[in-house]
Amino acid sequence: MADSLALLPNLLDNITLYWLTGAGASSARWYWVPVGFTTFPGETWAAPRSWAEAVYPGLSYFDEAERGGHFAAWEESELFSAEVRAAFRPLRIS
């Protein structure tokens, strides 16, 4: 319970920021756009596909990479670029 209470000021700060600036709706837009998700084995916690599908209703691409970690774009830049391209390839206009 004490841990939950410690997070309360941060939660209130975030809610206030979005409320006062009127940015709540625009900050939530990413939920309605196609989402590409790649999990890397070196992450602190590798998210399973079921979690990604539950959190991102617009999930259009999911992959489990063979290498890379939390800083995949820096550690495995070519692999990261390939994943971004694969995720959004279906959206490109031919």
MARZADREN-625867 format. One record per atom (N, C-alpha, C): x, z, y; residue number from 0; atom name. Coordinates in Angstrom, 3 decimals. Each point is the difference from the previous one (the first is absolute). Layout:
          X          Z          Y   num   atomo
          X          Z          Y   NUM      CA
...
This chain:
          X          Z          Y   num   atomo
      0.822      0.000     -1.190     0       N
     -0.822      0.000      1.190     0      CA
      0.870      0.000      1.260     0       C
      1.073      0.791     -0.030     1       N
      0.880      0.074      1.169     1      CA
      0.622     -1.356      0.307     1       C
      0.346     -0.759     -1.064     2       N
      0.567     -1.332      0.211     2      CA
     -1.001     -0.921      0.685     2       C
     -1.258      0.105     -0.388     3       N
     -1.039     -0.822      0.623     3      CA
     -0.167      0.351      1.470     3       C
      0.053      1.276      0.316     4       N
     -0.141      0.424      1.392     4      CA
      1.176     -0.451      0.852     4       C
      1.171     -0.094     -0.601     5       N
      1.182     -0.437      0.740     5      CA
     -0.139     -1.465      0.428     5       C
     -0.756     -0.787     -0.752     6       N
     -0.186     -1.404      0.324     6      CA
     -1.088     -0.220      1.047     6       C
     -0.814      1.003      0.246     7       N
     -1.135     -0.136      0.907     7      CA
      0.382     -0.472      1.408     7       C
      1.037      0.554      0.651     8       N
      0.349     -0.495      1.341     8      CA
      0.341     -1.489      0.021     8       C
      0.713     -0.482     -1.015     9       N
      0.333     -1.432     -0.054     9      CA
     -1.257     -0.840     -0.182     9       C
     -0.901      0.451     -0.829    10       N
     -1.240     -0.721     -0.219    10      CA
     -0.825     -0.062      1.282    10       C
     -0.092      1.129      0.688    11       N
     -0.744      0.023      1.261    11      CA
      0.651     -0.882      1.058    11       C
      1.318     -0.021      0.050    12       N
      0.713     -0.881      0.936    12      CA
     -0.349     -1.464     -0.266    12       C
      0.035     -0.395     -1.267    13       N
     -0.299     -1.389     -0.341    13      CA
     -1.439     -0.376      0.327    13       C
     -0.930      0.867     -0.352    14       N
     -1.408     -0.272      0.288    14      CA
     -0.214     -0.121      1.505    14       C
      0.586      0.919      0.757    15       N
     -0.144     -0.027      1.458    15      CA
      0.589     -1.274      0.586    15       C
      1.150     -0.390     -0.478    16       N
      0.644     -1.222      0.494    16      CA
     -0.897     -1.217     -0.200    16       C
     -0.539     -0.154     -1.192    17       N
     -0.874     -1.149     -0.268    17      CA
     -1.313      0.098      0.763    17       C
     -0.555      1.201      0.125    18       N
     -1.284      0.188      0.686    18      CA
      0.128     -0.297      1.500    18       C
      0.995      0.589      0.635    19       N
      0.131     -0.143      1.449    19      CA
      0.402     -1.407      0.434    19       C
      0.745     -0.683     -0.827    20       N
      0.431     -1.353      0.362    20      CA
     -0.972     -1.071     -0.496    20       C
     -0.982      0.406     -0.774    21       N
     -0.967     -0.957     -0.533    21      CA
      0.610     -0.960     -1.004    21       C
      1.058      0.419     -0.668    22       N
      0.722     -0.889     -0.906    22      CA
     -0.369      0.202     -1.470    22       C
     -0.988      0.821     -0.280    23       N
     -0.361      0.276     -1.389    23      CA
     -0.361     -1.239     -0.794    23       C
     -0.878     -0.829      0.550    24       N
     -0.441     -1.195     -0.728    24      CA
      1.135     -0.994     -0.200    24       C
      0.793     -0.216      1.033    25       N
      1.077     -0.976     -0.135    25      CA
      1.089      0.485     -0.949    25       C
      0.201      1.302     -0.086    26       N
      1.022      0.513     -0.912    26      CA
     -0.448     -0.095     -1.448    26       C
     -1.279     -0.135     -0.239    27       N
     -0.524     -0.095     -1.357    27      CA
     -0.140     -1.436     -0.478    27       C
      0.285     -0.970      0.837    28       N
     -0.197     -1.403     -0.377    28      CA
      0.774     -0.404     -1.233    28       C
      1.153      0.593     -0.237    29       N
      0.807     -0.413     -1.139    29      CA
     -0.716      0.252     -1.318    29       C
     -1.038      0.791      0.005    30       N
     -0.770      0.204     -1.225    30      CA
     -0.811     -1.229     -0.362    30       C
     -0.279     -0.869      0.960    31       N
     -0.860     -1.154     -0.232    31      CA
      0.756     -1.308     -0.097    31       C
      1.283      0.058     -0.023    32       N
      0.786     -1.227     -0.124    32      CA
      0.646     -0.020     -1.382    32       C
      0.402     -1.175     -0.472    33       N
      0.673     -0.068     -1.301    33      CA
      1.278      0.839      0.019    33       C
      0.243      0.708     -1.078    34       N
      1.162      0.886     -0.093    34      CA
      0.854     -0.425     -1.186    34       C
      1.291     -0.113      0.237    35       N
      0.969     -0.229     -1.058    35      CA
      0.758      1.300     -0.230    35       C
      0.136      0.424     -1.255    36       N
      0.621      1.290     -0.306    36      CA
      1.011     -0.199     -1.120    36       C
      1.227      0.382      0.265    37       N
      1.045     -0.027     -1.023    37      CA
      0.567      1.404     -0.114    37       C
      0.064      0.491     -1.213    38       N
      0.595      1.317     -0.229    38      CA
      1.419     -0.214     -0.540    38       C
      0.933      0.767      0.518    39       N
      1.401     -0.134     -0.378    39      CA
      0.415      1.214     -0.824    39       C
      0.821     -0.192     -1.035    40       N
      0.337      1.095     -0.917    40      CA
      0.762      1.159      0.649    40       C
      0.697     -0.249      1.084    41       N
      0.763      1.053      0.653    41      CA
     -0.801      0.821      0.994    41       C
     -1.296     -0.263      0.107    42       N
     -0.850      0.788      0.905    42      CA
     -0.069      1.442     -0.472    42       C
     -0.269      0.888      0.918    43       N
     -0.162      1.407     -0.353    43      CA
     -1.158      0.155     -0.977    43       C
     -1.075     -0.736      0.260    44       N
     -1.160      0.019     -0.875    44      CA
     -0.521     -1.412     -0.117    44       C
      0.044     -0.549     -1.203    45       N
     -0.458     -1.373     -0.217    45      CA
     -1.523     -0.007     -0.139    45       C
     -0.656     -0.703      0.894    46       N
     -1.457     -0.058      0.000    46      CA
     -0.496     -0.941     -1.092    46       C
     -0.923      0.457     -0.831    47       N
     -0.572     -0.892     -1.009    47      CA
     -1.018     -0.946      0.638    47       C
     -0.290     -1.066     -0.692    48       N
     -0.944     -0.991      0.516    48      CA
     -1.366      0.630      0.287    48       C
     -0.444      0.902     -0.865    49       N
     -1.313      0.630      0.193    49      CA
     -0.069      0.738      1.335    49       C
      1.099      0.632      0.404    50       N
      0.018      0.702      1.283    50      CA
     -0.054     -1.008      1.151    50       C
      0.788     -1.060     -0.110    51       N
      0.016     -1.013      1.063    51      CA
     -1.376     -0.653      0.151    51       C
     -0.670     -0.262     -1.117    52       N
     -1.338     -0.601      0.071    52      CA
     -1.008      0.945      0.639    52       C
      0.142      1.295     -0.249    53       N
     -0.918      0.988      0.575    53      CA
      0.221      0.163      1.502    53       C
      1.238     -0.063      0.428    54       N
      0.333      0.230      1.408    54      CA
     -0.161     -1.256      0.846    54       C
      0.297     -1.151     -0.561    55       N
     -0.059     -1.259      0.741    55      CA
     -1.070     -0.920     -0.598    55       C
     -1.205      0.041      0.520    56       N
     -1.071     -0.841     -0.543    56      CA
      0.312     -1.494      0.068    56       C
      0.848     -0.399      0.930    57       N
      0.359     -1.414      0.143    57      CA
      1.227     -0.390     -0.801    57       C
      0.361      0.782     -1.023    58       N
      1.212     -0.283     -0.772    58      CA
     -0.105     -1.376     -0.654    58       C
      0.891     -0.899      0.389    59       N
     -0.018     -1.340     -0.556    59      CA
      1.249     -0.297     -0.816    59       C
      0.990      0.900      0.060    60       N
      1.252     -0.214     -0.721    60      CA
      0.595      1.353     -0.356    60       C
      0.419      0.140     -1.257    61       N
      0.673      1.216     -0.440    61      CA
      1.112     -0.409     -0.947    61       C
      1.166      0.622      0.183    62       N
      1.118     -0.286     -0.884    62      CA
      0.859      1.247     -0.140    62       C
      0.689      0.083     -1.135    63       N
      0.968      1.073     -0.234    63      CA
      1.373     -0.649     -0.065    63       C
      0.814      0.248      1.002    64       N
      1.328     -0.617      0.069    64      CA
      0.941      0.634     -1.016    64       C
      1.024     -0.742     -0.367    65       N
      0.975      0.491     -0.971    65      CA
      1.104      0.828      0.637    65       C
      0.180     -0.133      1.299    66       N
      1.059      0.752      0.684    66      CA
     -0.433      0.257      1.447    66       C
      0.732      0.879      0.657    67       N
     -0.318      0.342      1.381    67      CA
     -0.562      1.408      0.085    67       C
     -0.019      0.510      1.202    68       N
     -0.479      1.359      0.201    68      CA
     -0.813      0.114      1.259    68       C
      0.041      1.162      0.612    69       N
     -0.802      0.275      1.179    69      CA
      0.331     -0.945      1.162    69       C
      1.241     -0.415      0.086    70       N
      0.429     -0.921      1.057    70      CA
      0.239     -1.386     -0.594    70       C
     -0.986     -0.510     -0.707    71       N
      0.144     -1.252     -0.742    71      CA
      0.380     -1.175      0.896    71       C
     -0.539     -0.059      1.195    72       N
      0.317     -1.114      0.902    72      CA
      1.487     -0.014      0.349    72       C
      0.599      1.147      0.020    73       N
      1.422      0.107      0.314    73      CA
      0.844     -0.128     -1.267    73       C
     -0.438      0.651     -1.087    74       N
      0.768      0.030     -1.242    74      CA
     -0.046     -1.333     -0.753    74       C
     -1.154     -0.593     -0.047    75       N
     -0.225     -1.236     -0.765    75      CA
     -0.740     -1.000      0.879    75       C
      0.644     -0.458      1.047    76       N
     -0.687     -0.820      0.997    76      CA
     -0.573     -1.293     -0.577    76       C
      0.710     -0.657     -0.902    77       N
     -0.516     -1.241     -0.583    77      CA
     -1.221      0.271     -0.874    77       C
      0.053      1.051     -0.793    78       N
     -1.137      0.374     -0.835    78      CA
     -1.197      0.383      0.871    78       C
      0.245      0.776      1.039    79       N
     -1.078      0.409      0.906    79      CA
     -0.648     -1.221      0.656    79       C
      0.815     -0.935      0.473    80       N
     -0.524     -1.222      0.618    80      CA
     -0.822     -0.810     -0.994    80       C
      0.473     -0.074     -1.227    81       N
     -0.725     -0.740     -1.036    81      CA
     -1.356      0.657     -0.268    81       C
     -0.047      1.321      0.020    82       N
     -1.254      0.716     -0.223    82      CA
     -0.986     -0.244      1.146    82       C
      0.483      0.019      1.224    83       N
     -0.878     -0.259      1.149    83      CA
     -0.550     -1.419     -0.084    83       C
      0.862     -0.942     -0.327    84       N
     -0.459     -1.392     -0.129    84      CA
     -1.020     -0.151     -1.114    84       C
      0.246      0.633     -1.143    85       N
     -0.921     -0.098     -1.135    85      CA
     -1.347      0.645      0.338    85       C
      0.040      1.093      0.724    86       N
     -1.234      0.708      0.334    86      CA
     -0.911     -0.834      0.896    86       C
      0.581     -0.722      0.920    87       N
     -0.816     -0.721      0.983    87      CA
     -0.040     -1.512     -0.205    87       C
      0.643     -0.476     -1.068    88       N
     -0.020     -1.430     -0.297    88      CA
     -1.425     -0.543     -0.133    88       C
     -0.918      0.705     -0.669    89       N
     -1.369     -0.539     -0.127    89      CA
     -0.723     -0.148      1.351    89       C
      0.464      0.675      1.018    90       N
     -0.664     -0.057      1.299    90      CA
      0.509     -1.124      0.890    90       C
      1.095     -0.615     -0.395    91       N
      0.568     -1.073      0.821    91      CA
     -0.909     -1.206      0.000    91       C
     -0.051     -0.667      1.112    92       N
     -0.786     -1.235      0.111    92      CA
      0.856     -1.138     -0.515    92       C
     -0.515     -0.738     -0.937    93       N
      0.768     -1.113     -0.599    93      CA
      0.057     -1.195      0.919    93       C
